[in-house]
Structure formats: structure tokens, C-alpha cells
């Protein structure tokens, strides 16, 4: 087993806990059997919290990552209880060196609205119409023993000659301090410094992509150190400079040209745009330059601050406005460094700031319940390892479940990939046995550690895209096994340690955001799918023709692409217009990320129906979870999205559901890992089976279904049944009496009598079935049969009503068919048509034919139209027949009235006499 795998397994296997543990408030030194004395840790318990001193030194970000991986957080020492715990721990350990502490006022980093991350700068555009363009800084410079110059550059992509970005010349020496650039064969801009006339090599570079780049150069005389930074990253450095003298004062600083003579004789013009030039008489540190890259201001020891009014420019140089991406405008960054506890003065803490890359000890704080629960699970695993842990040890050739702890965490893709690989193998081997709660905790801890692996650019690691993709696939497989429905009831057993399945979702978000540059280094589309998770990463260049992006969850047997999310074409166009060159969309779908909510775990939400017509019961999660993360040039940005989600809820009798669009807000209740929030989200439309939403930001979205009780009490239900029984009984008696009259009185046989008898029979049987349908509800097969017969005989009733209309038409309007042929057609319509409709409906939608809670057609699907459609047709035809019959009857009455008038009678008498004379 490799050393990397061994280190990873150590991290994975250990929980924060040991064999002996204080159960009352106090401090105790704890050490497991596998630890050496140097690895012992101090733990202090109070009534509410557990404080663990980690005496290994880490950088600030790694310390935060380690605490997070232990389901705790880096102590802030802003509360009296925190101070007491830290004081006790440090005294017991005899530790007098500084320790890291978190800043309680520092807001959590989150994507900021795109429009709030841009700042408009005045810039100078050096145009190719003239090679004489330059800008001179109107100030006198002193002698400089240290200097830093930062400027933002937009290089003209078609210019490939040597250019001078800035040059400083003194009266007695022209090439004192100069920054030059040139394009190489790989279309990169190479940068080089000239210090005291010595030309340093072209090494630092940035792509010739037409985008803005932040360039800083520093020099320090005493050490001779110099450095070139591009976009906050140190690209080149050295110490081979003349340290015998300062940079001469009273010189001239020129932008866009070199100076072969003092203040003139320009020969190497720059073409492009410059802005935000600043000069300091000190050598800035790497952390300060990283902050400056995000537009953080730093006025300490500044010689020149950017202001075009303090420049003298050639007439060919034009002042323009540039919109620059500046996340520091809304993300307060601490330029001075990270917070630490320096010492104690009369038992009062003395805080300070230092470089975040320094390595210091730290204290992790967790709730007392969390710590003791992890201790309990650790003891249980030591004495009786789970099936999963046994397989893990077997695969990794280890002999005990707890081997120790390396506090530096996972530091490479190789370590993480090896550990995830054996975890996936162990999960496959123990699929039938399943995971135990302690296994879930260990796997969640593993995912958190992997997600915090330091991000590195693709060209700085020796891992192929395939290896990073394999790591991501294993990461998703492990996450899927944790949020599987099989583990629904196990979350309750670890609620003191883990906030819930959304902790897994958060780790996936961190992992994909961190690894996306390496995942997409050689492709523009990646999909990773497991039974409960679908992850898709899309990347496109905004310099070319771009398209709107849509993502859908996996297709199912019943529904196709019902869960979808999209970013509109206009929002992508806004990114392009604001200067972004690359768009990366990270979309994720979670099929079963949360356990079902019981009444005790009801989601607190204000009911949307407040008119008193329905009684509010609570709110439940009613859909899958779908998320999108938008990265513009690998920077998270927030933009509006539109999504639709399928309603997934059990339809309980007597309940109604009203969908609400919501998102998981990790900052809403931090101690609980977040909670559902509806701010910025609205329902666009409510369709049958799914809901369409719009939200003005990006995160993890879902539908919350507010549950209402239909206002029909058991008494009302009973009353309705009684009324139905009485109404149908009276109607049935009337039909039976009419049928007996037709037989007993001896009404002559005719087509009209036959039609009436068939209508009576079909309607009577239908009403009889309706009266008995309540007793068939308990038996699924009987209820299905009753539903089909009700459909058939009610359909037959309306069909014979149609026949009644056609018969009336034939008697009054048009007589074209003989009575025998007419009756055959009537029987086909009255009985054949209903049989055909019911048969086709059963064949097409037998699974959705019957309603869930009573014996009738399913009104929640299109099946109901197999009854409603024909009924509407019959009513329309009979309405037309009625209108036509009324018109014919009225017309006949008018003609009859004319014939019975006196004038008409005398004419008729004369006509009769004429006829008699003719016959005689």
C-alpha cells in the first residue's frame, strides 16, 4: 500500500475521539492506543461546547478545512465560554505561541450578483494609428530602496512586437526600472523586468486573449529580490540584481513607451489599454498583491494612485471607460492577514494579524453532544468494526479501524483518488449489508476532506483529465451511497454530528467548483450520473457564438425531463457584455437527498392560502433538488435562473398541496447547516404534475408543498353519502315506475318506445352501481370493475340521450331513413359507442384509469376526458337539435295559423267546391 493511500486511510478512519473522555466540564489529555505521545490532544468540555487543541501547525485555510472535516469550526474566541476553554487548553499544553482564531465578523463567501461585482475605471487606450503614443506621470519620484508597481493591462491581440508597458528613467541613467512584454510562438505575452539596466529573462506570462490582466512587479534593494505577479499569482522571481544602490530619484515615469533618452526617443510602443496604475515605495507581499488583484485598496506607503488627471498624454492616446471585475467590492477581504491569538495579558486575550500562509496551531470547537456522539461511535468501531470498515481494512491491508491522524489533511489528487477508490470497492462489496450510521459519518468526513484539496491550475499538476474525472466519479458514487433512500432512517442516529444530507450537497458543490478547471481542461462537456445524483459541467467560450443553457435530471419511465433548470440567453449575453470570456455551468440533480418529513420535522413556512377556505397542516419537501453554479472565468457569479420540478408527494385523501419555490440557504440557520428560504423566488406557473419557478440567484432549489386539509369533515362526508343514496334511490324508483308503465299499460311498440326503454335501463343500472360503489372501495379489483361499469353505463345513458335527439330530428326536421335501418344505427350509437370508448380508454391508460380513493375515473390525469369529452359532444349535438326543432315547430305553427285565418278559410272552401265539380 502506497504512502499516499496510507495517509488517506488514516484521515478517513479516525473520528475526533479517543478511549478516555471527560464527561463533566474540565480539561483532559486524551490519547488513543495508536497515537504516540507527541500526537496527544487536549480536549476541554463545558456544558455546551467541546474545545480541541490541535498542536500541529497548519496554514489558516487548512486549519479551517481540518475543523470542518471534524464537524466543528475554528474557534473565534468571541464569547466568554470560548475564552475560558482556550485559556484552560493552552495552560494545560504549556503552549505560548500564537494560535489561529476565526474572525466572527467575516461574512461567509458566496456568489455576488453580477452587476455588483463590476467597477468602472477610467483607462488610457494606446491606438495603432500612431507609434508616438505615451502617457507621462506628473510627479517627482524620490530615491527608492524598494518599489512596487501594479497596472491592469488589456493587450491588443493583433500586436506581436516587443512593447514597453512602463519605463522609469533618471537623469543620470535611463533604464532604471522598466517592464517589457512580447508575444511568443504559443500566443502568450511574456514579461521581463529591467532593473538598473540589467535585462531579466522573459518568463512570466499571460494568455494573449484580449482580456484584462493585473500585473504587479516588486523589487527590494537589501535582499535584491524581485518578482512579477500576474492576476495575483507569482509567475517569476529572483534575487540577481544590483544591490549597491537605490533607484535614482527625480526620474520620469512613462506609460506605453521605453525611453532611450531621458523622457524621449521612444522606440518600443505599447498598443492596448492601461488602467489602475499604482506605485508604492515598498516591496509588497504576495497576500497584498492577491488582494489588490480583486480591487482591494491599499494606501499605505503609496507614491502614486491612479488618476488620469495626473497624467500628460499624447494626442493619439484616448481616455476610455473600462468595466472591470472586482469581487472585493462586495467581499470584504482582510488585506492585513488572518486573525490570531498572540498572547494573554492578565488573562485577557491579545489578538493580532499575520500572513494567512503562516503555520500555527489552532482550536476546533464543536457542540458537546457532537463530540460525545463521535466518541461513542469511535469506541464502538474500535471494539466491533462494521462490515464496511472490515472490508475497507481488508482492501487496504490494515489491521485496525483507527490508525491515527495526520492533521495536514489530504493534499493531493493522488491521495484522494486512492482513498475514494478503496471506499467505492468496499461499498460495492457491502451493498447488501448497507451502511451503518458511523460509516455514514466517516464517509461524509472523507467527502469534506476531498472537497478541500487545494485548487491548482491544470498546467501545474501531473494528473491527466481522466484521473481527475475518475476521482469525481468516485466522489459522486460515495455521495450517492450516503443519500440513498436506504439510509433515510439512519440520519436520525447521527443528528448530533451531521446537520443532514445537505452537508453532502455542500461538499459536492465545493468539490466541483474547485475541480472544474481541471475537469474541463480538455473538454467542454462532462456528465457524471449515479442512481440518485446527476452532475453535468458545461463550458463554452463567450468570444464565439454562445447559446442558452438548459440542464435536466434523468429521464424516468413515467416522465421525461420533468426536472430542468436553465440560464437564459440574455443572462449569458450580460456576462459577455461585461467582459467575461469563459462560462462554466455546474448543474446537479439530487433524486433523494432528504429523508421524508414527519409532523415533528415540519418545515416552518408562512401559509400562502389565508382566506380560511382550507386548514393549513404544514409544509413538506415535494420534489427533487436541482442546482446550478455559474462560473465566469472560474469566478462564481450569481444570476437569475428558471427551473421546473416535478411534484413528488403522496396524495393523501382529503389533502390539497400548494407548491412554493424555495432554495437551501446555508447561512439562514448556520448551527443547523442552513434551512429553506423563499427570498427572491416566485412561482411562474402551476401545471399538472409540475411547477415552473424563477429565482434571481443561483444555488440549490426545490419545491416545498404546503399541505392543506380539504374542509370536509366526516359528518359532511356522511351527509353527502346519504344525500347521494336518497337522490339516486328516488331517481331509480321513478325510472322503475316508468319502465313498468311502458309494459303494463300496453304502449304500442315503436322506435320512440324502444329508445325510452334503453335510456331507462342504462341510467337505472348506472345509478344502482353508483349507490353500491362505496362498498366496493375496500377491494381494489371490485372497485376497478365498478369504475369500468359506471363509465360504461353512464356513457350509455348519454349515448341514448344523443339517440333521443337524433330521433326527434328524424321526426320533426328530416325523414330520410326507414324505421328498421334507423333502429340499427340507434343501437350502434347507444351501446356500441360506449363499449368502444371504455375499451380504448382501458387499453391506453389502464394504470391511470381509476382514482386512488374512490371508484370512479382518475380526475388527476387525462383519463377523465374519456367521459367528459363525449358528454360535451352529446350536449352540443342535442343543443343544435333542440334549436332546429324549435325553429321548425315555430315555423309550422305560423303556417298553420295562416291557414286557419277567415280569408284562408274562404279560399279553401272555393277550392273544395271546384274539386267537387271537377269530379262530378
Secondary structure, 3 states (H helix, E strand, C coil): CCHHHHHHHHHHHCCCCCCCCCCCCEEEEECCCCCCHHHCEEEEECCCEEEEEEEEEECHHHHHHHHHHCCCEECCCCCHHHHHHHHHHHHHHCCCCCEECCCCCCCCCCCEEHHHCEEEEEEEEECCCCCCCCEEECCCCCCECEEEEEEEEEECCCCCCCEEEEEEEECCEEEEEEEEEEECCCCEEEEEEEECCEECCCCEEEECCCCEEEEEEEEECCCCCEEEEECCEEEEEECCCCCCCCECCCCEEEECCCCCECCECCCCCCCEEEEEEEEECCCCCHHHHHHHHCCCCCCCCEEECCCHHHEEECCCEEEEEEEEECHHHCCCCCCCCEEEEEEEECCEEEEEEECCCCCEEEEEEEEHHHHHHHHHHHHHHHHCCCHHHHHHHHHHCCCCCCCCCCCCCCCCHHHHHHHHHHHHHHHHHCCCCCCCHHHHHHHHHHHHHHHCCCCCCHHHCCCCHHHHHHHHHHHHHHHHHHHCHHHHHHHHHHCCCCCCCHHHHHHHHHHHHHHHHHHCCCCCEEEEECCCEEEEEEEEECCCCCCCEEEECCCCCCCCCCCEEEECHHHHHHHHHCCCCEEEEEEEEECCCCCCCCHHHCCCCCCCCCCCCCEEEEEEECCCEEEEEEEECCEEEECCEEEEEECCCCCCCCEEEEEEEEEEECCCCHHHCCEEECCCEEEEEEECCEEEEEECCCCEEEEEEEEEECCCCHHHHHHHHHHHHHHHHHHHHHHHHHHHHHHHCCCCCCHHHHHHHHHHHHHHHHHHHHHHHHHHCCCHHHHHHHHHHHHHHHHHHHHHHHHHHHHHHHHHCCCCCCHHHHHHHHHHHHHHHHHHHHHHHHHHCCCCCECCCCCCECCCCHHHHHHHHHHHHHHHHHHHHHHHHHHHHHHHHHHHHHHCCHHHHHHHHHHHHHHHHHHC
